[in-house]
Amino acid sequence: APPVPPVPRAPRILEPPVSPTRAASIELRGTTGAGLLVKITGGASPVPVQALAGPDGLLAATVELTMNRLNRLFALVEDSEGRTSAPAAVEVVQHSEPPFVSMAARAGAGPSRRRG
């Protein structure tokens, strides 16, 4: 029987994205084998974001983030035979809402009493 080729290695994320961020999307950069397809799940897209690594193995993909949430992104490599790598995981907090503080939540916000 012919040897079974190994599954691809997980992509390496070059720089973790800034987190938290106010941006609606991030550029995820990484490396893998030349010409390999990388699929990124998580974030706001209902389908995986796809990026093809260049001849040097570098890849970059723009990933839309789910607003005001922790986004868990998973990048995996798929080879020409459909075998997939283990995922490389990245977490990004998208935070664009200004903080809201209820007046009742403030310390000492009960009814004021005056002495007199």
C-alpha positions as CSV (number, residue, x, y, z in Angstrom):
1,A,0.0,0.0,0.0
2,P,1.3,3.5,-0.8
3,P,2.2,5.7,2.1
4,V,-0.4,8.0,3.4
5,P,0.7,11.6,3.0
6,P,0.7,13.6,6.2
7,V,-1.9,16.2,6.9
8,P,-0.7,19.8,6.4
9,R,0.8,21.7,9.3
10,A,-1.3,24.5,10.9
11,P,-0.7,28.0,9.6
12,R,1.5,30.2,11.8
13,I,-0.1,33.6,12.7
14,L,2.7,36.2,12.3
15,E,1.3,39.0,14.5
16,P,-1.7,38.6,16.8
17,P,-4.2,41.3,16.0
18,V,-4.7,44.2,18.4
19,S,-7.3,43.4,21.0
20,P,-9.5,45.0,22.0
21,T,-10.1,46.9,18.8
22,R,-12.7,49.4,17.5
23,A,-12.2,48.3,13.9
24,A,-14.9,46.3,12.1
25,S,-12.4,44.1,10.5
26,I,-8.8,42.9,10.9
27,E,-6.1,41.7,8.5
28,L,-4.9,38.4,9.6
29,R,-1.3,37.6,8.4
30,G,0.5,34.3,8.6
31,T,2.7,31.7,6.9
32,T,2.1,28.2,5.6
33,G,3.2,26.1,2.6
34,A,3.5,27.8,-0.8
35,G,0.2,27.9,-2.7
36,L,-1.9,26.3,0.1
37,L,-5.4,27.3,0.8
38,V,-6.2,28.7,4.3
39,K,-9.7,28.9,5.6
40,I,-10.6,31.2,8.5
41,T,-13.8,30.7,10.5
42,G,-15.3,32.8,13.3
43,G,-16.0,36.5,13.2
44,A,-19.0,37.9,11.4
45,S,-18.9,35.9,8.1
46,P,-21.2,32.9,8.0
47,V,-18.8,31.2,5.5
48,P,-15.1,30.8,5.9
49,V,-12.8,33.5,4.7
50,Q,-10.3,32.0,2.2
51,A,-6.8,33.1,1.4
52,L,-4.3,31.5,-0.9
53,A,-0.7,31.5,0.3
54,G,1.8,33.0,-2.1
55,P,4.9,31.3,-3.5
56,D,6.8,32.4,-0.4
57,G,4.1,30.9,1.9
58,L,2.9,34.3,3.1
59,L,-0.9,34.9,3.4
60,A,-3.1,37.8,4.4
61,A,-6.9,37.8,4.8
62,T,-9.4,40.5,5.8
63,V,-11.8,39.1,8.4
64,E,-15.0,40.9,9.4
65,L,-15.5,40.9,13.2
66,T,-18.7,40.4,15.1
67,M,-19.4,43.8,16.8
68,N,-19.0,44.2,20.5
69,R,-18.0,40.6,21.1
70,L,-15.1,38.2,21.6
71,N,-14.3,36.8,18.2
72,R,-12.6,33.4,18.2
73,L,-11.0,33.0,14.8
74,F,-9.6,29.7,13.6
75,A,-7.3,29.4,10.6
76,L,-6.6,26.0,9.0
77,V,-4.8,24.8,5.9
78,E,-6.5,22.6,3.4
79,D,-4.3,20.7,0.8
80,S,-5.3,19.7,-2.7
81,E,-6.5,16.3,-1.4
82,G,-9.0,18.0,1.0
83,R,-6.9,17.1,4.2
84,T,-7.0,19.9,6.8
85,S,-4.5,20.9,9.4
86,A,-5.2,21.5,13.1
87,P,-6.5,25.1,13.5
88,A,-4.4,28.1,14.6
89,A,-6.6,30.1,17.0
90,V,-6.7,33.8,17.6
91,E,-9.0,35.8,19.8
92,V,-10.0,39.4,19.1
93,V,-12.4,41.5,21.2
94,Q,-14.3,44.0,19.0
95,H,-15.5,46.9,21.2
96,S,-17.1,49.9,19.5
97,E,-20.0,50.7,21.9
98,P,-19.3,53.4,24.4
99,P,-19.6,52.2,28.0
100,F,-23.1,52.6,29.5
101,V,-23.5,53.2,33.2
102,S,-26.9,53.3,34.7
103,M,-27.5,56.0,37.3
104,A,-28.9,53.4,39.7
105,A,-25.7,51.4,39.3
106,R,-23.4,54.1,40.6
107,A,-22.3,53.8,44.1
108,G,-24.3,55.9,46.5
109,A,-27.0,56.6,43.9
110,G,-29.8,56.1,46.3
111,P,-32.2,58.9,47.3
112,S,-30.3,61.9,48.7
113,R,-31.3,63.2,52.1
114,R,-30.5,66.6,53.3
115,R,-30.1,67.4,57.0
116,G,-31.5,70.6,58.1
